[in-house]
Amino acid sequence: MKPQLLSAWAGHWTGDGTGVTVILPPPGTVGSGEVRGGAPATREFALLDPIRMVDRVDAVVLSGGSAFGLSAADGVMDLLRSRGLGFPTPLGPVPIVVGMSMFDASVAGTPPGAAAGRDAALAAFRGDKFLVGTVGAGAGATSGKWRGGVAPGGLGVAHGRSGDASIAVVAVVNAWGDVIGADGRPMFVTDRGSGPGVVTDRGSGPVSDPFGMTNTTIAVVLTDAALNKTQCQLVAQSGHTGFARALYPAHSRFDGDAVVALATGPVETDLDLLRVVAADVTAEAIRAAVDR
């Protein structure tokens, strides 16, 4: 998957109904991000603010396990330090590892920890095949819970271009709302009257979610455009526009919706046109997470 993710490495660790996905961009990648959901579980997001000094990101870790799952980033950080990667300081490199987690059933059991994060990063370094669906951070994902039932969720990838620049988006969909197709209709419909966990459209059968309103959609937008940190934040905001197109409702009090944008450079392109494509590709990645 390396060429399709714009020279970034990406890998999974998949457990029993939970998992970790790690994205390792090239050294010097610029990044920023934004949270719009009401219940986020994140790591290092304060650093992503354009007014903060450090503008590089060495890894993004997507995980299940809610706030417990943020510890998966510790394993990634230790691995990168052992390889001499990170922000240079007088006492050695400090890897800048951003984390975003979503709520799955592992919160009541064994959430992914540092060892799982390390395994996902090693899979990325090895160049293992990067799968989509209910793998990695999407292993325990669901959607459509606002109706009282449960529809499928998962991890999706989509790609696009804006002028000479390329864009790739990785999205983990564990939404309170429905996933909306390009035709404006829900891709799955859950029916409270049919009982909890019953999908009444597309014949996918029952999906169990005993935790109710425990949701989050998280995404990473990667581009080879030459962007500074403020411009990356604007691209992340456009990723949230893609959320609003492909999820209904999006950004609720019950979701931890968050987007990180990474720019690997050095392609020059029009920022506003890039943002238009980023929104479109993010929506496609969300739909791809459940289109199986």
C-alpha positions in Angstrom: 0.0 0.0 0.0 3.0 2.3 0.2 2.7 4.0 -3.2 -1.1 4.5 -2.7 -0.5 6.3 0.6 1.9 8.9 -0.9 5.1 7.3 0.3 3.8 6.7 3.9 4.1 3.3 5.5 0.9 2.0 7.1 0.2 -1.2 9.0 -2.4 -2.9 11.2 -2.6 -5.0 14.4 -6.0 -6.7 14.6 -7.2 -8.3 17.8 -10.5 -9.7 19.0 -13.0 -7.0 18.0 -10.4 -4.2 18.4 -7.1 -3.1 16.8 -4.6 -0.5 15.9 -3.6 1.1 12.6 -0.4 3.1 12.3 0.6 5.5 9.6 4.3 6.4 9.4 4.8 9.4 7.0 8.2 10.3 5.6 10.6 12.3 7.9 9.8 16.0 8.1 6.1 15.6 7.3 4.1 18.6 8.4 0.8 18.0 10.2 -2.1 19.6 11.9 -5.6 18.5 12.9 -9.0 19.4 14.3 -11.6 17.8 16.6 -15.3 18.5 16.0 -17.0 15.7 17.9 -18.2 16.1 21.4 -16.4 13.0 23.0 -12.8 12.8 21.6 -10.0 10.5 22.7 -6.8 12.0 21.4 -3.1 12.4 22.0 -0.9 15.3 21.1 -3.7 17.4 19.6 -2.6 20.5 21.4 0.7 20.3 19.6 -1.1 20.2 16.3 -2.3 23.8 16.8 -0.5 26.0 14.2 0.6 28.4 17.0 2.7 25.6 18.6 6.4 25.3 17.8 6.8 21.8 16.4 5.2 21.3 13.0 6.3 17.8 12.1 4.5 14.5 12.7 6.3 11.2 12.9 3.4 8.8 13.2 -0.4 8.8 13.6 -1.9 6.0 15.6 -5.6 5.0 15.2 -6.9 2.6 17.8 -9.9 1.0 19.4 -10.3 1.0 23.2 -11.3 4.6 23.7 -8.9 6.5 26.0 -7.3 3.2 27.1 -6.3 2.6 23.5 -4.3 5.7 23.3 -1.5 3.8 25.1 -0.9 2.0 21.7 1.0 5.2 20.8 3.6 4.4 23.5 4.8 1.3 21.6 5.1 3.3 18.4 7.0 6.1 20.1 9.5 3.6 21.7 10.1 1.9 18.3 10.7 5.1 16.5 13.1 6.3 19.1 15.1 3.0 18.9 15.4 3.8 15.2 16.7 7.3 15.7 13.5 8.9 14.4 11.8 12.0 15.9 12.2 15.7 16.6 15.9 16.4 17.3 16.7 17.5 20.8 20.1 17.8 22.7 19.2 14.5 24.5 18.1 12.6 21.4 15.1 12.4 19.1 11.6 12.8 20.5 9.1 11.1 18.1 5.9 13.1 17.6 3.2 10.5 17.7 -0.4 11.7 17.4 -3.2 9.4 18.6 -6.9 9.1 17.9 -9.1 6.3 19.4 -12.6 5.1 19.0 -14.8 3.3 21.5 -15.2 -0.5 21.0 -16.1 -3.5 23.1 -12.4 -3.8 24.3 -13.1 -1.0 26.8 -14.8 -3.7 28.9 -12.0 -6.2 28.3 -8.4 -5.8 27.0 -7.9 -2.6 25.0 -4.9 -2.4 22.6 -1.8 -1.3 24.4 1.8 -0.5 23.6 2.7 -4.0 22.3 -0.2 -3.8 19.8 0.9 -0.3 18.6 4.5 -1.6 18.2 3.2 -4.6 16.2 1.2 -2.4 13.9 4.2 -0.1 13.3 6.4 -3.1 12.6 3.8 -4.3 10.0 4.0 -0.8 8.4 7.8 -0.9 8.3 7.7 -4.4 6.7 5.3 -3.2 4.1 2.6 -5.8 4.9 -0.5 -5.7 2.7 -2.7 -2.9 4.0 -6.2 -4.3 4.2 -9.5 -2.5 4.6 -12.8 -3.3 6.4 -13.0 -4.7 9.9 -9.3 -4.7 10.4 -6.9 -2.7 12.5 -8.6 0.2 14.3 -11.8 -0.6 12.4 -12.1 -4.2 13.8 -14.8 -3.3 16.3 -16.4 -0.4 14.5 -20.2 0.0 13.8 -22.5 2.8 12.7 -26.1 3.9 12.5 -26.7 3.6 16.3 -28.8 6.8 16.5 -31.8 4.9 15.1 -31.6 2.3 17.9 -30.1 -0.5 15.9 -26.6 -1.1 14.6 -25.1 -1.1 11.1 -21.6 -2.0 9.9 -18.5 0.2 10.4 -14.9 -0.3 9.6 -11.8 1.2 8.0 -11.8 2.6 4.5 -9.3 4.2 2.1 -9.8 6.5 -0.9 -7.6 8.5 -3.3 -7.8 11.6 -5.4 -5.9 14.4 -7.2 -6.0 18.1 -7.2 -3.8 19.5 -10.0 -0.4 17.9 -9.6 -1.0 17.0 -6.0 -2.3 13.6 -4.8 -4.5 12.9 -1.7 -5.2 9.7 0.2 -7.5 9.4 3.1 -7.7 6.6 5.8 -11.0 6.7 7.7 -12.2 4.6 10.7 -16.0 4.7 10.8 -17.6 4.0 14.2 -20.4 6.6 13.8 -23.5 7.4 15.8 -25.1 8.4 12.5 -25.7 6.6 9.3 -23.2 6.3 6.5 -24.7 8.2 3.5 -24.0 7.1 0.0 -23.1 9.3 -3.0 -26.9 9.2 -3.9 -27.7 10.9 -0.6 -29.4 7.8 0.9 -28.2 5.8 3.9 -26.1 2.8 2.8 -27.6 0.8 5.7 -30.8 1.5 7.6 -31.4 0.3 11.1 -34.9 0.0 12.5 -35.7 0.5 16.2 -39.0 -1.4 15.7 -37.1 -4.5 14.5 -35.1 -4.7 17.7 -31.6 -3.6 18.6 -28.8 -4.7 16.3 -31.0 -5.5 13.3 -30.0 -4.1 9.9 -33.2 -3.8 7.7 -31.5 -2.8 4.4 -28.9 -4.7 2.2 -29.5 -7.9 4.0 -26.4 -7.9 6.2 -28.0 -9.5 9.2 -27.7 -8.5 12.9 -24.7 -6.7 14.3 -24.3 -6.5 18.1 -23.4 -3.3 19.9 -24.2 -3.6 23.6 -22.7 -0.2 24.5 -25.2 2.1 22.7 -24.0 5.6 22.1 -20.2 4.9 22.0 -19.0 6.3 18.8 -16.3 8.1 16.8 -15.1 8.6 13.2 -11.5 9.4 12.8 -9.5 10.1 9.6 -6.0 10.9 8.3 -5.7 13.0 5.2 -2.4 12.7 3.4 -1.2 14.8 0.6 2.1 15.3 -1.3 1.3 19.0 -1.6 3.8 21.5 -0.1 1.8 22.9 2.9 2.6 24.7 6.1 1.0 23.8 9.5 -1.8 26.4 9.1 -2.6 25.1 5.7 -2.7 21.5 7.0 -5.3 22.6 9.6 -7.4 24.0 6.8 -7.2 20.7 5.0 -8.2 18.9 8.2 -11.2 21.2 8.4 -12.2 20.2 4.8 -11.9 16.5 5.9 -14.7 17.3 8.4 -16.7 18.6 5.5 -16.4 15.2 4.1 -17.7 13.8 7.4 -20.8 16.0 7.1 -21.4 14.7 3.5 -21.0 11.0 4.3 -22.4 10.8 7.9 -25.9 11.8 9.1 -25.8 13.1 11.7 -22.1 13.9 12.0 -20.1 15.6 14.9 -22.7 14.8 17.6 -22.0 15.1 21.3 -21.6 11.3 21.3 -18.9 11.2 18.6 -15.2 11.9 19.0 -14.9 13.0 15.4 -11.3 14.1 14.6 -9.1 14.6 11.5 -5.4 14.9 11.1 -3.9 16.3 7.8 -0.3 15.4 6.8 1.6 17.1 4.0 4.7 15.3 2.7 5.5 17.9 0.0 7.0 19.1 -2.3 4.2 19.5 -4.9 2.8 23.1 -5.4 -0.9 23.3 -5.8 -3.9 25.6 -5.2 -4.9 25.3 -1.6 -8.6 25.9 -2.0 -8.9 23.4 -4.8 -7.0 20.9 -2.7 -9.5 21.4 0.1 -12.4 20.7 -2.2 -10.8 17.4 -3.2 -9.9 16.6 0.4 -13.6 16.8 1.4 -14.6 14.6 -1.5 -12.0 11.9 -0.9 -12.8 11.9 2.9 -16.4 11.2 2.1 -15.3 8.4 -0.3 -13.1 6.8 2.4 -16.0 6.8 4.9 -18.3 5.0 2.4 -15.5 2.6 1.5 -15.2 1.6 5.1 -18.7 0.0 5.0 -19.0 -0.9 1.3 -18.3 -4.6 1.4 
